[in-house]
Amino acid sequence: MAGHGSNRVILTALAANVGIAVAKFVAAGVTGSSAMVTEGVHSLVDSTNHVLLLYGGRRSRLAADARHPLGYGRELYFWSFVVAILVFSLGAGVSLYEGILHLIEPVPTTDPLVAFAVLGVAFVLEGWSTVAALREFNVSRGRKSVYRAIRDTKDAPTLIVLLENAGAMAGLVIAATGIGLVVLTGNEHYDGIASVLIGLVLAGTAVTLLIEAKGLLIGEAADPVLVKALHDCIEAHAGVTAVREVLTVHQAPDMVVAVISADFEDSISAREVEQTVADIERAIGERFPVIARVYIRPLGS
């Protein structure tokens, strides 16, 4: 799922955000709106982030070598962490700066209809991208709650696109509300307030992404359902008396390394133990394609 599916989601989001960013900056130049400037920066940062995720995904698929014997899968998680930092530092930082600047020295907003038109188009395009990301996210979510699925997911790119888009759509609503209040009241401070609120939304999104990316970068275990299935698969083999430990860690969304300690019957020979281990590895490879590497440590019963 995390391979072609995530790339499709990222490319959809990239196409939407490039067009949105250009439209927002043009509208910001025409209207002088602070909220439109921050929204333009937001879309520009999102576009850059999607390029980094595509690069990270490409790097993560490099073959293992002597320097990285388990492969480059975690590059995807590294670039996901970088993306979260960019959302926080550039997206939230610039939005807060612009908002505070316009609160101190308000700038008149002109041609609000241009801003509303651009925001409306942006909302439709962000919605298109969000639906694509949500569809991919729901494939792995199953019956889990959204919160639980976010905590458990190993597909960082899809999660990033989904949360970024949610933040972007919230930002569009805030920007439209701020400009609308300026038009209704004549108080230009509402534009600056909208920028500050957009910055806070982005900061919250970035913190969530940082927490998730950090956990994946350090190394998270596979889903407990997969771990239990691995345990049962090994324990069912003839010659195995007990499975003591099943350790798993995600190297990438679709790449898991497993280390297993198992007791074998004392009556079987070393050659038979080797054959059983080979049979177990073959069975795991057939039943669980996500397991990229498996190491089995035989113990005496």
N, C-alpha and C positions, 0 to 999 in steps of 0.2 A: 504493500500500500504506500509506503513512504517514498518509493522511487518515482515511477511515472505519475502517480496520482498527485504527489506533492508538487512536482514540477509543473503539472497542468494548473494547479491552484496558484502557484507563484507567478507563472506567465500571465494568467488571467488578471491577477492583481496588479502586475507590473504594467500591462497594457492600459488598464483603467487608470492607474495613478499617474502615469506620464501625461496622458491627456488632461486629467483633472488638474495637475500641477500647472501646466501651461495656461489653462483657462483661468485658474485662480489668480495667478500673477498678473495676467492681463486685466482681470477685473479689479485687482488691488490697485493697479496703476491708474485705471479710469476713475475709481470711486474714492481712493485714498483711505480705504477702510483698514484699520489695524487688524481686525478679525480676519479679513481676507488675506492679509500678508501672512499671518500665522497659519492659516489654513493652507496657503501655498507652500510654506516651509514644511508643514506637516506632510503634504503629498510628495514633496521633493525628497524628504527623508525616507518616506515609505518606499519610493521608487528605488533609491539607493540600497535600502535594506533588502529588497527583493533580488537585486543583482548580486548582493553578497550571499544570499541564501542559495541562489543558483550556482554560484562559484563554490560554496561550501559543499553542496550536493555533488557537484562534479568531482571535487577533491576526495570526498568520502568514499567514492567508488574505485579509487586507485587500488591496485593489487598490493598485497602485503609484500614487504621486502625485509632485508636484514635489519634495517634501522627501526622499522615498525612491523614486527612480526605478526601482530594481530590486525594489521590493516590500518586504514586512515579514516575509519568510520566516524570517530569522534570529532573530526574536522567540522562536520556538520553542526555539532553542538557548540564548538568554539565560535563559529561564525554566528550562530544563533545568539550567543552571549554578547558578541560585538554589536549585533543588531539591537539588542535590548539596551545597551549602553548608549547607542546613537539616538534611540527614541527618547531616552531620558535627557541626555546632554543637549542634543540639537533640537529635537521636537519640542520637549517640555521647556527647555532652557530659553530658546528663542521666543516661544509663545509667551512665557512669563515676562521676559524682557520687553517685548513689544507692548504687552498689555500695560505694564507699569509705566513705560515711557508715554503711552497715549493717555494714561490717567493723569500724569503730571502735566503734559502739554497736549490736550485734545486736538485732533485734526478734523476739520469738517468733512463729512461723508457726502459725496456727490453721486448722482446716478445710481441710487439704490436698486433700481429695477435690474440693472446689469448684474449686480451682486446676487440678487435673488435668483436670476436665471441661471447663473453659473452654479450656485449652490444646489439648485434643483437638479441640474444635469449631473453634478457630482454625486448627489445622493442616489440617483438611479444607477450610475456606474459602480459606486461603492456597494450598492445593494446586489448588483450582478456578481461582483467579486465575492461578496460575503456568502451568497447562496452557494457558489462553487466550493468555497472553503468549508461551509457548514455541511454540505453533502459529503465531502471527504471525511470530515471529523465524525459524522454520525455513523459512517461505516465501521469505525473502530469502537465507537462509544457503546453500541449495543443498548442494553437496558440500564446502563449506569446513569446516574444523575450527571448533569453538565459539570457541576463542581468536581465530582469524583473523577469524571473522565479527563478533565483538565489536569488534575493532580496525577493521574495514572498514565497519561499519554506519553509516548516516546517519540512521537512524530512532531518534533519542534517546529519545522517550517509551516505545517498546516496550522498549528496552534498560534504561531506568530501572526500569520496572515489573518486568521479569524479574530484575534484580539485587536490587532491593529485596525482592522476594518470596523469592528465594533466601536473602538475609540474614535475613528474617523467619522462615522455616522453620528455619534454623539456630538463631536465637534462641529459638524455641519449644522445640526439643530441649534447648538449654542450660538454659532456665528449668525445664523438667520434671525434668531431671537434678539441678539444684540443689535443688529442693524435695524430690525423692525422697531425696537424700542427707541433707537435714535430718531427714526423717521416720525414716530408717534409723539415723542416728547421734546425732540430738539436737543436733548442732552447727549452730547458726544461722549460722555464718560461711559455710557453703556457699551460702546464699541471696545474700549479698553478693558472693561470688566469681562466681556465675552472672551477676549484674548487670554486673560488670566485664568478663567475657568477652563478654557481649552488646554492651557498648559497644565493645570491640575489633573485633568482627565488623562492627558498623555503621561504625566508622571506616575499616576496610578497604574496605567497599562504597562509602563516600562518596569516598574517594581515587580509586578506579577510575572513578566517575562524573565526578569533577572533571576527571580527565585526558581522558576522552572528550568531555565537554561543552566543555572549553577548545579542543580541536582543531577541533571543529565550529564553535564561535563565531568562531575566527580565520579559518576557511575551509579546507575540505578538498576535494581534487580528486575528481572522479567516479571510479567503478570503472575500472580499466585496460581492462577488456573493452569498456566503453562508449566510452572514449577511442579505442581501436583501431578500433572500428566506425565512429566518426565520421570518423577519418582515412581509412579505406578508402572510405567513402561519398563523401567530397569528391574524393578522388584519382581515382575512377572517372568523374567528369564530364568530358565533352568540353571541351577548352580549358584544363584544369588540367594542368600539367606536374609539379607536386610540391606536397606539403603540408609546410610547414616547421615549423609548431608548432600544437599543439592544447592550449589552456589551458582548464581547466574548474574551476568552484568551485560547491559546493552552497550555495544560499541557504536551502533547506529540504530535507527528505528527498526530496520529489518535485519539486524545482525546481532545475535546473542552468543556470548561465550559461556559455556557451562563447565563447572568442575564438580565431579561427583565422587563421593566416597561410599564404597559398598563392601559388605561382607560376602565372602564366597565360601562355599562348603570346603571344609578341610580335606575331604576325601578325594577331591578332584585334583588333577595334576596341574603344574604350571602351564603346560601347553594347552590344557582344556580351559584354564582361566583366560589365557590369551585369546583363544578362539571365542569364548563367551564375550569378552570385551569387544572384539571385532564385530560380533553379531549385534551387540547393543549399539555400537556406534553406527552401524549400517541401518538399524531399525530407527534410530533417532533421526538420521539424515533423511529417511524416507517419510517419516511421520511429521517431523518438525523442520521444514525448510528454513525457518528463521534461525535455527541453531547453526551458526557458522563454524564454530569449533567446540569440541567436547573432549574433556579430559577425565578419564575414569581412574580412580585410585583404589586398587583392590586391597581389602583388609582381611585378616583372618577371622573366622567366625568364632 
